[in-house]
Amino acid sequence: MLKKVKKFFGALGPGIVTGASDDDPSGIATYSQAGAKYGIATLWTVLITFPLMAAIQEMCARIGLITSAGLTTTLKKHYGKPVLYLMVIFSVPAIILNIGADIAAMGAVANLLFPSVRAIFFSILFTGLLLFFIVYLPYQKLAAVLKYLCLTLLLYIAVPFFTKPDWGIVLKQTLMPTIKWDKDFIGVLVAILGTTISPYLFFWQTAMEAEDVKAVKRQIMINKRLLSVSDSFPDNGKKRESRLLELLIQKMSIDVNLGMFLSNLIMFFTILATGTALYSHGIRNIDTVEQAAKALEPVAGKFSYLLFALGIIGTGFLAIPVLSGSLSYIVTETFGLKGNLDKKFRKAKAFYAILIVSVLLGLSINYFGINPVDALLYTAILYGVTCPVIIAIVLHIANNKKIMGNYTNKWLSNTLGGLCLLVMTAGAGFLIYLQF
């Protein structure tokens, strides 16, 4: 059994980690707010977010595979510096605030489990552990650890079985959308969209696929073999490379879809858990994940509360390396600095220095007087402004034959990508409207 699990996770690529990291503590907080405020009325959103999210992440992954470069490098090479710098200006602060909110949430939830230890001490401990593993572990081992951390998300699937929902009503609410035309409800829908379709995931997915394809090519050069079926390929460099890309794209597509499915499944069960446990018991205002965890205990039992709390810590360990890694790729590629997660610290000092600083800045928002809830709001605004622009650029790159060759978008990708662009643009507009 253990061998089968190891083989399964070994076959998975960056898509599963990307999807799972989307359900970070700040994401769980958003879903908990939706569940507490409106019950299970927003469950239907998974039918929208899954195909849109999968389409965009597949494009990013394909760009990484074809170009063997990160999204920032492709932007820099083909789209001019003003667009690139605009992305950096909005993305970097948003990612740092996101890291800070996640670290604060992990510390607060750990404090619930061990009240005698202050939350800030847990935040510092978690930060130290995260930095040690990110810097110390080589990329392949770090990727393996992140894949296994995805298992912590399964805790959220278990929680609703303690809240005892009416599955007939759950099915009805999932398949028959409920829309309330008031500012608060639309605001929750926009928050769900912004949490599931986040710009940092685009950069991470592209960079990780580029890392993976470079690793495969290096292995081929060493072994003089093309995966496990090279002997059946004609001895033609172009044909072999084309076949390699086709195999990698097929594998990537399965991996990305599985990762995005997992991400949306966790969103579904988190809304279901909080919607059935909290909303039905009159608990309507949840601002933070620790409030959600604490509120679950008296209405759904101590075990569900423990599962929910442990899930927050696990998802934080999963998401923060993705957030900080994305930021480091963005900055190093923008300014032409060397380094990536595949290199050791001494050979990529600038890359790891940026990563370390981003995590420490995230930790420091606890000392700057920035409330984690406010940090999430600022993050949502910055993501909301940049997301439609990045989606438009990803769509353009994925249809650019000069960059993608024969691997440009098909009609389905363009349809879903265009719909995603429209939805996220409308969401960004409404989010800005809400602020004023």
TASULFEN-V929910 format. One line per field, one symbol per residue. phi: phi as a letter, one per 20 degrees, with the letter a starting at -180 (. if undefined). psi: psi as a letter, one per 40 degrees, with the letter a starting at -180 (. if undefined). burial: + if it has 16 or more other C-alpha atoms within 10 Angstrom, else -. A space follows every 50 residues. Layout:
BEGIN
phi = ???
psi = ???
burial = ???
END
This chain:
BEGIN
phi = .fffffffffffdfgffgffffefgfffffffffffecmdfdgffffeff fffffffffgffffffelbffffffffdcnfgfffffffeffffffffgf fffffffffffffcffdfgfffffffffffffffffefgffffffffffg ffffgfffggfeelfefffgffffedgdcdecfffffffffffffeddgf ffffgfffffffffffffffffelcdldcffeeffcgffffffgffffff fffffffffffggfffggfffffffeeegfdmeddcdcffffffffgfdc nfffffgffffffffffeefgffffffffgffffdmeepaffdfgfdbff ffffffffffffffffeemefgfffffffffffffegffffffgffffde ffeemedffeffffffffffffffffffffffgffd
psi = ddddddddddeiadddddddedfidddddddddddddebfeededdeddd ddddddddddddddddefiidddddddeeidddddddddddddddddddd dddddddddddddgdehiddddddddddddddddddhidddddddddddd dddeddddddeeegihdddddddddghhhhgiddddddddddddddghdd ddddddddddddddddddddddefigbefddeiighdddddddddddddd dddddddddddddddddddddddddddddeeehehhdiddddddddddde idddddddddddddddddddddddddddddddddefiiiieeiiddefdd dddddddddddddeddeeehhddddddddddddddddddddddddddeeh dddebefiiiddddddddddddddddddddddddd.
burial = -----------+++++++++++++++++++++++++++++++++++--++ ++++++++++++++++++++++++++-------++-++-+++++++++++ ++++++++++++------++-+++-++--++--++-+-+--++++++-++ -+++++++++-++-+----+--++----------++++++++++++++++ +++++++++++++--++--------+-----------------++--++- -++-++++++++++++++++++++++++++--++++-++++++++++-++ ---+++++++++++++++++++++++++++++++----+++++++--+++ ++-+++-+++++++++-----++-+++++++++++++++++++++-+++- --++--+++---++-+++-++-+++-++-++-----
END
